[in-house]
Amino acid sequence: MERAYNFSPGPGMLPDEVLDRVRDELLNWHGSGMSVMEMSHRGRQFLEIIGQTEADLREVLNIPASYRILFLQGGGNLQFAMVPLNLLRGRNAADYVNTGYWSNRAIEDARQFCSVNVAASSEDAGFTYAPTQAQWRTDPEAAYVHYVSNDTAAGVEFHWVPATGQVPLVADMSTNILSRPIDVNRHGLIYACAQKNLGIAGLTIVIIREDLVGGALPITPGMLDYGKHVENGSMYNTPPTFAIYVAGLVLQWIKKNGGLTAIEERHMAMSSLLYDFLDRSEFFRNRVRKNDRSRINVPFTLRDPALEETFLKFTEERGLVHLRGNLALGLRASMYNAMPYEGVRRLVEAMKEFEARYG
Ligand SMILES: *Cc1c(COP(=O)(O)O)cnc(C)c1O
């Protein structure tokens, strides 16, 4: 069977090797006589799986010992509420940088709990850039500063880590986690849903500096309290066991293939190939400011938008799928960690061919 090159914004592709492992171990994990799906989350075997997954994540992302790692549910979306509930800690204000769709979702939820200061926004230019730090107007009373390190819809990525001094920096890394090495120390909290870069839907990773744990607002339900999850080793309730297992396999695949340095090199090669083509083309176009272009999500438009459906059909016939953009944003190629270079090479070839035929 020919596997498709899946450019979907999420869920994303998984490495073939990982899917093969899942199939081989599906009915009987390591002689346990059962599938990971059937295991007790408190049993010796699953504790081994979650322990190894956490250790590998710590190693691959170089997470210092002073940070806790949580395996939660509720997607990136639930973090939009959990962050203010847990990090306000007696304050009544928070800073948010608005780079588009996902920042807006986070802001909307935060407004239920505190006054939100939009410290910077790229809305004035249709979310086509990342506001430089000099443009930020932060609130001295803010409990934390929230930003989306890679806006999936706008295709805008911060290629630098904001400096927020003593104020904890919170990052939604849902779409660029594990795509490059990061300095975890510069952050108070990092979160990411798993289904884009490290596995399947149902799992959200939270990396939180230990001094930020335990100050949730009194109204916080147990399930939304990081402190409760930390105390219980991510087993305050039944964790998403199978998704944790798959994330573990993806981490092993990353380690085996050269770690984050190798992944980053591949992302640079794939995204340059596509952007170089877009910049030379008279027919396709990406509007994002060059320095802020995402290596992961590349939105683009056709000179003649009426050809979009034809383009989607043309690429699908070549095994290149899910290139539809977000809402009004035309087309988009999302290249998560499991996208092979070959997929992007074929996409660019198809775009050239399409341009030659319809341009
Ligand atoms: C996909 C995404 C989310 C939401 O994730 P869900 O798991 O669907 O809740 C949040 N933030 C960003 C940047 C995303 O790309």
The ligand as an SDF file (V2000), in Angstrom:
LIG
                    3D

 15 15  0  0  0  0  0  0  0  0999 V2000
   -3.9120   22.4800   17.3120 C   0  0  0  0  0  0  0  0  0  0  0  0
   -3.5310   23.5900   18.2080 C   0  0  0  0  0  0  0  0  0  0  0  0
   -4.1470   23.7630   19.4700 C   0  0  0  0  0  0  0  0  0  0  0  0
   -5.3430   22.9540   19.9310 C   0  0  0  0  0  0  0  0  0  0  0  0
   -5.1470   21.6590   20.1120 O   0  0  0  0  0  0  0  0  0  0  0  0
   -6.3830   20.6610   20.4480 P   0  0  0  0  0  0  0  0  0  0  0  0
   -5.6380   19.4500   20.8410 O   0  0  0  0  0  0  0  0  0  0  0  0
   -7.1880   20.5190   19.2100 O   0  0  0  0  0  0  0  0  0  0  0  0
   -7.1390   21.2720   21.5660 O   0  0  0  0  0  0  0  0  0  0  0  0
   -3.6830   24.7650   20.2770 C   0  0  0  0  0  0  0  0  0  0  0  0
   -2.6950   25.5880   19.8960 N   0  0  0  0  0  0  0  0  0  0  0  0
   -2.1100   25.4810   18.6840 C   0  0  0  0  0  0  0  0  0  0  0  0
   -1.0300   26.4250   18.3020 C   0  0  0  0  0  0  0  0  0  0  0  0
   -2.5190   24.4740   17.8010 C   0  0  0  0  0  0  0  0  0  0  0  0
   -1.9600   24.3760   16.5910 O   0  0  0  0  0  0  0  0  0  0  0  0
  1  2  1  0
  2  3  1  0
  2 14  2  0
  3  4  1  0
  3 10  2  0
  4  5  1  0
  5  6  1  0
  6  7  2  0
  6  8  1  0
  6  9  1  0
 10 11  1  0
 11 12  2  0
 12 13  1  0
 12 14  1  0
 14 15  1  0
M  END
$$$$
